[in-house]
């Protein structure tokens, strides 16, 4: 990790003004964590330890020395996490955004929740969430921050597996019909996975199934390189069965930052299943 006083965030001028403004806003909101893009808080703690060690006239017990050392190590790890997440978010910012529109309370909650995250893949989710909130303030609720904090890497992988089966019907919707089907089992979805994601608060589950409504006479939804075309008899207010799983609000917000590979066999499977249920569905590569 290098010296504790070594600057770790360097703002490249090519990233533009939003990156600089975001750094300043974060520093103001959370007490100088990043200003001027180095570990001030940790550096101060390091100086304090040095001064205490140098001042022999001060009676400092070995226990207190160990406590100060532990504090310094913990703060260094947390600072490294904060800076890594922030740095990875900067290139994702759109050129015309104003980070000042993000609420200070949201920034404080964000960094309070993410500072213990050291896993690289989970940090990337936090970076995408930060950039997404700056690009479109109000996109992510504080409850979603709390939920993401409670997730470990296994939770994130299971949720990503679910998102691979999601299509955009105005809102991102998982299409889960029968978990005994080969396509679900071979791509990481099992009953225990679905039940766990429900317990975490990312989805709701209904034995009777869900319907997605408000669809026009002809509706197209893109998945990977293919487009599924749905045709209905009525000109409006049509609906289609989408299975037994529905994303919660937090689930929808987190799904928007997941980057998953499409499943090549899924479009054909959905055509088969919807046709069997009496819907008119076709595939198009256009």
Long-range contacts (C-beta under 8 A, 24 or more apart in sequence): 1-76, 1-80, 4-39, 4-42, 4-43, 4-46, 4-72, 4-76, 5-38, 5-39, 5-42, 5-43, 5-46, 6-38, 6-39, 7-36, 7-37, 7-38, 7-39, 8-37, 8-38, 8-39, 8-79, 8-80, 8-83, 8-84, 8-87, 9-34, 9-37, 9-38, 9-83, 9-86, 9-87, 10-37, 11-37, 11-90, 15-90, 15-91, 15-93, 16-93, 16-95, 18-93, 18-94, 18-95, 18-96, 18-97, 18-98, 18-99, 18-134, 19-90, 19-93, 21-98, 21-99, 21-100, 22-86, 22-89, 22-90, 22-93, 22-99, 22-134, 23-86, 25-99, 25-100, 25-102, 25-104, 25-107, 26-86, 26-107, 26-111, 28-104, 29-104, 29-107, 29-108, 29-111, 30-107, 30-108, 30-111, 33-79, 33-82, 33-111, 34-82, 34-83, 34-86, 39-75, 39-76, 39-79, 39-83, 41-75, 41-79, 42-72, 42-75, 42-76, 42-79, 45-71, 45-72, 45-75, 46-72, 77-118, 78-115, 78-116, 80-118, 81-114, 81-115, 81-116, 81-117, 81-118, 81-123, 82-111, 82-114, 82-115, 84-123, 85-114, 85-117, 85-123, 85-126, 85-127, 85-130, 86-127, 86-130, 88-123, 88-124, 88-127, 89-127, 89-128, 89-130, 89-131, 89-134, 90-131, 92-127, 92-128, 92-131, 92-132, 92-135, 93-131, 93-134, 93-135, 94-135, 97-134, 97-135, 99-134, 101-137, 102-133, 102-134, 102-137, 103-137, 105-142, 106-133, 106-140, 106-142, 106-145, 109-142, 109-145, 110-145, 113-145, 113-146, 113-148, 113-149, 114-149, 116-149, 117-149, 119-153, 121-153, 121-156, 122-151, 122-152, 122-153, 122-156, 125-156, 125-254, 125-257, 125-258, 128-257, 128-259, 129-254, 129-257, 132-256, 132-257, 139-253, 139-256, 140-253, 141-249, 141-250, 141-253, 143-249, 143-250, 144-249, 144-250, 144-253, 144-254, 147-200, 147-201, 147-202, 147-250, 147-254, 148-254, 150-200, 151-200, 155-196, 155-197, 155-200, 157-188, 158-188, 158-193, 158-196, 158-197, 159-197, 159-202, 159-251, 159-254, 159-255, 159-258, 160-258, 160-260, 161-187, 161-188, 161-189, 161-193, 162-189, 162-193, 162-194, 162-197, 162-202, 162-203, 162-245, 163-255, 163-258, 163-260, 164-260, 164-261, 164-262, 164-263, 164-266, 165-189, 165-263, 165-266, 166-247, 166-255, 167-221, 167-223, 167-228, 167-270, 168-221, 168-222, 169-212, 169-215, 169-219, 169-221, 169-240, 169-242, 170-212, 170-214, 171-247, 171-252, 172-247, 172-252, 172-255, 172-256, 173-212, 173-242, 173-246, 173-247, 174-203, 174-242, 174-243, 174-245, 174-246, 174-247, 175-242, 175-243, 175-270, 176-243, 176-244, 176-245, 177-243, 177-244, 177-273, 181-269, 183-263, 183-265, 183-266, 183-269, 187-263, 194-245, 197-251, 201-248, 201-250, 201-251, 202-247, 202-248, 202-250, 202-251, 202-254, 203-245, 203-246, 203-247, 203-248, 203-251, 204-245, 204-246, 204-248, 205-244, 205-245, 205-246, 206-244, 206-246, 207-244, 209-241, 209-242, 209-243, 209-244, 210-241, 210-242, 210-243, 210-244, 210-245, 210-246, 211-239, 211-240, 211-241, 211-242, 212-239, 212-240, 212-242, 213-237, 213-238, 213-239, 214-238, 214-239, 215-239, 215-240, 220-284, 223-262, 223-266, 223-267, 224-262, 224-263, 224-264, 224-266, 224-267, 225-262, 225-285, 226-267, 226-283, 226-284, 226-285, 227-283, 227-284, 227-285, 227-286, 228-267, 228-270, 228-271, 228-281, 228-282, 228-283, 228-284, 229-281, 229-282, 229-283, 229-284, 230-274, 230-279, 230-280, 230-281, 231-280, 231-281, 231-282, 232-280, 240-274, 240-279, 241-274, 241-277, 241-279
